[in-house]
């Protein structure tokens, strides 16, 4: 792992860390020396009950339509696959070594961490009153929003006919109003 990558992974909730682990496996399987936001995005799309996938489909369908078309999701997956195929690969498969986290992914993880901290101001005030220091864990939603902010992910989404901004808005709308992280956006 790239320096600091392990420390960043420890700040994720179990759900977000699981997505990152699956992304790492995907990068290794494809022979990519680094895990990028593109790997995370396609991992999120392939999850069964993904809030990312639901937000994407909701952003792409007309307002009067009530059913979600599976081909929309498949088209987006194919665009991400094409983008992943363009990434450099190592000549021999990465069997024993782990791909490192790309600078773009580390930046996305740090953005997610910052958004999570901003969203937990009330939590931090309670911690200061109790004189205890607890690590704020990054939720999956913050990770998704940070991934959507990545230029490579936004470009692929645009190529597939999706809007990263609209997907983020749908994600924010689907989250509970008590989740103060989304009030910062």
C-alpha positions as a printed NumPy array, in Angstrom:
array([[  0.   ,   0.   ,   0.   ],
       [  1.066,   3.533,  -0.624],
       [  2.203,   5.37 ,   2.486],
       [ -0.796,   6.559,   4.449],
       [ -3.196,   4.267,   2.572],
       [ -3.525,   1.836,   5.464],
       [ -4.164,   4.681,   7.9  ],
       [ -6.876,   6.045,   5.617],
       [ -8.503,   2.627,   5.309],
       [ -8.765,   2.39 ,   9.086],
       [-10.941,   5.509,   9.107],
       [-13.652,   3.805,   7.027],
       [-16.744,   2.037,   8.295],
       [-16.896,  -1.696,   7.657],
       [-19.158,  -1.15 ,   4.637],
       [-16.871,   1.452,   3.031],
       [-13.775,  -0.641,   3.812],
       [-15.421,  -3.652,   2.166],
       [-15.979,  -1.65 ,  -1.032],
       [-12.33 ,  -0.604,  -0.97 ],
       [-11.225,  -4.232,  -0.49 ],
       [-13.358,  -5.379,  -3.434],
       [-11.872,  -2.568,  -5.522],
       [ -8.388,  -3.735,  -4.589],
       [ -9.247,  -7.293,  -5.674],
       [-10.609,  -5.948,  -8.956],
       [ -7.419,  -3.96 ,  -9.61 ],
       [ -5.254,  -6.98 ,  -8.81 ],
       [ -7.34 ,  -9.262, -11.018],
       [ -7.044,  -6.821, -13.936],
       [ -3.288,  -6.431, -13.392],
       [ -3.483,  -2.749, -12.476],
       [ -0.643,  -1.522, -10.263],
       [ -2.929,   1.034,  -8.573],
       [ -6.487,   1.163,  -7.273],
       [ -8.229,   4.236,  -8.679],
       [-11.587,   5.939,  -8.134],
       [-12.723,   4.14 , -11.317],
       [-12.214,   0.782,  -9.579],
       [-14.29 ,   1.973,  -6.623],
       [-17.045,   3.32 ,  -8.885],
       [-17.475,   0.068, -10.799],
       [-17.361,  -1.883,  -7.541],
       [-20.189,   0.307,  -6.234],
       [-22.183,  -0.289,  -9.424],
       [-21.891,  -4.051,  -9.179],
       [-23.086,  -4.289,  -5.575],
       [-26.551,  -5.768,  -5.279],
       [-28.346,  -3.088,  -3.242],
       [-26.042,  -0.192,  -4.006],
       [-27.257,   3.291,  -3.12 ],
       [-24.851,   4.514,  -5.826],
       [-26.578,   2.418,  -8.493],
       [-30.038,   3.551,  -7.319],
       [-28.964,   7.199,  -7.365],
       [-27.525,   6.761, -10.875],
       [-30.705,   5.169, -12.204],
       [-32.873,   7.788, -10.538],
       [-30.824,  10.571, -12.143],
       [-31.117,   9.042, -15.607],
       [-34.829,   8.301, -15.787],
       [-37.531,  10.78 , -16.762],
       [-39.551,  12.122, -13.854],
       [-42.764,  10.469, -15.036],
       [-41.236,   7.019, -15.371],
       [-41.516,   4.741, -12.341],
       [-39.522,   1.676, -13.409],
       [-35.748,   1.544, -13.611],
       [-34.37 ,   0.165, -16.833],
       [-31.578,  -2.408, -16.279],
       [-29.863,  -1.405, -19.533],
       [-29.096,   2.058, -18.125],
       [-27.086,   0.482, -15.332],
       [-25.427,  -1.948, -17.734],
       [-24.426,   0.884, -20.096],
       [-22.784,   2.723, -17.219],
       [-20.943,  -0.447, -16.16 ],
       [-19.687,  -0.909, -19.723],
       [-18.388,   2.674, -19.849],
       [-16.505,   2.116, -16.597],
       [-15.119,  -1.168, -17.941],
       [-13.839,   0.612, -21.052],
       [-12.173,   3.232, -18.829],
       [-10.581,   0.477, -16.721],
       [ -9.336,  -1.247, -19.886],
       [ -7.463,   1.947, -20.756],
       [ -5.494,   1.918, -17.484],
       [ -1.898,   0.665, -17.57 ],
       [ -1.31 ,  -2.925, -16.507],
       [  1.713,  -4.768, -15.202],
       [  3.246,  -7.406, -17.484],
       [  2.818, -10.184, -14.918],
       [ -0.294, -10.652, -12.774],
       [ -0.22 ,  -9.203,  -9.276],
       [ -0.638, -12.453,  -7.353],
       [  1.391, -11.827,  -4.219],
       [  1.699,  -8.05 ,  -4.221],
       [ -1.123,  -5.628,  -3.572],
       [ -1.858,  -2.694,  -5.867],
       [ -1.233,   0.646,  -4.209],
       [ -3.841,   3.356,  -3.803],
       [ -3.569,   5.992,  -6.529],
       [ -3.072,   9.627,  -5.587],
       [ -6.591,  10.336,  -6.89 ],
       [ -8.093,   7.665,  -4.628],
       [ -6.136,   8.878,  -1.61 ],
       [ -7.41 ,  12.398,  -2.33 ],
       [-10.989,  11.062,  -2.558],
       [-10.588,   9.232,   0.762],
       [ -9.252,  12.401,   2.385],
       [-12.185,  14.409,   0.964],
       [-14.591,  11.829,   2.372],
       [-12.854,  12.039,   5.733],
       [-13.082,  15.837,   5.721],
       [-16.785,  15.744,   4.794],
       [-17.429,  13.217,   7.542],
       [-15.651,  15.408,  10.1  ],
       [-17.597,  18.486,   9.016],
       [-20.81 ,  16.539,   9.25 ],
       [-20.127,  15.373,  12.763],
       [-19.638,  18.751,  14.432],
       [-22.344,  17.923,  16.972],
       [-20.624,  14.614,  17.659],
       [-17.269,  16.365,  18.154],
       [-18.797,  18.846,  20.598],
       [-20.207,  15.963,  22.632],
       [-16.816,  14.261,  22.575],
       [-15.104,  17.395,  23.857],
       [-17.623,  17.62 ,  26.675],
       [-17.   ,  13.992,  27.596],
       [-13.203,  14.463,  27.241],
       [-12.934,  11.364,  25.034],
       [-11.33 ,  11.12 ,  21.63 ],
       [-13.075,   8.86 ,  19.169],
       [-12.161,   8.368,  15.532],
       [-14.823,   9.537,  13.127],
       [-15.488,   6.719,  10.661],
       [-16.202,   7.591,   7.044],
       [-19.582,   6.281,   5.907],
       [-20.153,   4.76 ,   2.478],
       [-22.218,   7.743,   1.316],
       [-19.326,  10.152,   1.915],
       [-17.021,   7.808,   0.023],
       [-19.456,   7.712,  -2.912],
       [-19.765,  11.501,  -3.017],
       [-15.993,  11.891,  -2.921],
       [-15.612,   9.341,  -5.722],
       [-18.18 ,  11.273,  -7.776],
       [-16.045,  14.406,  -7.325],
       [-13.119,  12.69 ,  -9.062],
       [-12.612,  14.04 , -12.623],
       [-12.051,  10.586, -14.171],
       [-15.296,   9.264, -12.684],
       [-17.232,  12.393, -13.724],
       [-15.894,  12.058, -17.275],
       [-16.996,   8.415, -17.562],
       [-20.399,   9.272, -16.1  ],
       [-20.781,  12.094, -18.638],
       [-19.782,   9.773, -21.501],
       [-22.495,   7.348, -20.376],
       [-25.091,  10.136, -20.234],
       [-25.166,  10.511, -16.442],
       [-24.567,  13.622, -14.352],
       [-22.34 ,  13.253, -11.286],
       [-24.004,  16.302,  -9.748],
       [-27.483,  14.864, -10.229],
       [-26.37 ,  11.509,  -8.817],
       [-24.932,  13.291,  -5.75 ],
       [-28.213,  15.184,  -5.313],
       [-30.178,  11.933,  -5.498],
       [-27.861,  10.353,  -2.945],
       [-28.328,  13.299,  -0.598],
       [-32.106,  13.166,  -1.031],
       [-32.225,   9.447,  -0.271],
       [-30.255,   9.823,   2.96 ],
       [-31.983,  10.644,   6.187],
       [-32.359,  14.351,   6.973],
       [-30.612,  13.791,  10.299],
       [-27.37 ,  12.997,   8.459],
       [-25.71 ,  16.384,   8.79 ],
       [-22.885,  15.598,   6.366],
       [-25.174,  16.299,   3.453],
       [-26.154,  19.671,   4.856],
       [-22.595,  20.808,   4.115],
       [-22.957,  20.217,   0.397]])
